[in-house]
Amino acid sequence: MPNANRNLSQKLVVEERRTREYFTGSVTEEGLINAQIYTNYGDRPLTPSQARYIANALEELADRADEKNEE
C-alpha cells in the first residue's frame, strides 16, 4: 500500500498550488488517517473551494483506510 499512499498524496496536492500549504494526509500502516489541516495559513483563511477540496480528500483517505482495514 505504500504506492497507493504515494499516489494519493500526489493527487491531494495537484488541484491548487496553495492548497498544499493547507492540507497533507496519508493512511498509516495500521489503517488510520494521518492528516494536518491549517485553517489560517499566513493570515489567509481557507476559501470555500479549498474547504471542499480538503473535505473530498479526507473522504478519499477514509475510503483508503477502510480498504486497508478490510485486508
C-alpha positions as CSV (number, residue, x, y, z in Angstrom):
1,M,0.0,0.0,0.0
2,P,2.9,2.5,0.2
3,N,2.4,3.1,-3.6
4,A,-1.3,3.8,-3.0
5,N,-0.4,6.3,-0.3
6,R,2.2,8.0,-2.5
7,N,-0.3,8.2,-5.4
8,L,-3.0,9.6,-3.2
9,S,-0.6,12.2,-1.7
10,Q,0.4,13.3,-5.2
11,K,-3.3,13.6,-6.1
12,L,-4.1,15.6,-3.0
13,V,-1.6,18.3,-3.9
14,V,-2.5,18.7,-7.6
15,E,-5.7,20.8,-7.5
16,E,-4.3,24.1,-6.3
17,R,-0.7,25.0,-5.6
18,R,-1.7,26.9,-2.5
19,T,-3.8,24.0,-1.1
20,R,-0.5,22.2,-0.4
21,E,0.1,24.8,2.3
22,Y,-3.2,24.0,3.9
23,F,-3.5,20.2,3.9
24,T,-1.4,17.0,3.9
25,G,-2.6,13.5,4.6
26,S,-1.9,9.8,4.3
27,V,-3.1,6.4,5.6
28,T,-0.8,4.7,8.2
29,E,0.2,1.0,8.1
30,E,-2.4,0.5,10.8
31,G,-5.2,1.8,8.6
32,L,-5.5,5.1,10.4
33,I,-5.7,8.6,8.8
34,N,-2.8,10.9,9.4
35,A,-3.8,14.5,8.3
36,Q,-2.8,18.0,9.0
37,I,-5.1,20.9,8.2
38,Y,-4.0,24.5,8.6
39,T,-7.1,26.7,8.8
40,N,-5.3,30.0,8.8
41,Y,-2.1,29.8,6.9
42,G,-0.3,33.1,6.7
43,D,-3.4,35.0,7.8
44,R,-5.2,33.7,4.8
45,P,-8.3,31.7,5.8
46,L,-9.5,28.8,3.6
47,T,-11.6,29.6,0.7
48,P,-14.8,27.6,0.2
49,S,-13.3,25.7,-2.7
50,Q,-10.2,24.8,-0.6
51,A,-12.5,23.6,2.2
52,R,-14.5,21.4,-0.3
53,Y,-11.2,20.1,-1.7
54,I,-10.0,19.1,1.7
55,A,-13.3,17.5,2.7
56,N,-13.2,15.4,-0.5
57,A,-9.5,14.5,0.2
58,L,-10.4,13.4,3.7
59,E,-13.3,11.3,2.3
60,E,-10.8,9.6,-0.1
61,L,-8.4,8.9,2.8
62,A,-11.3,7.4,4.8
63,D,-12.1,5.1,1.9
64,R,-8.4,4.1,1.7
65,A,-8.3,3.4,5.4
66,D,-11.5,1.3,5.2
67,E,-9.9,-0.7,2.4
68,K,-6.7,-1.2,4.4
69,N,-8.7,-2.3,7.5
70,E,-10.6,-4.9,5.4
71,E,-7.3,-6.6,4.3
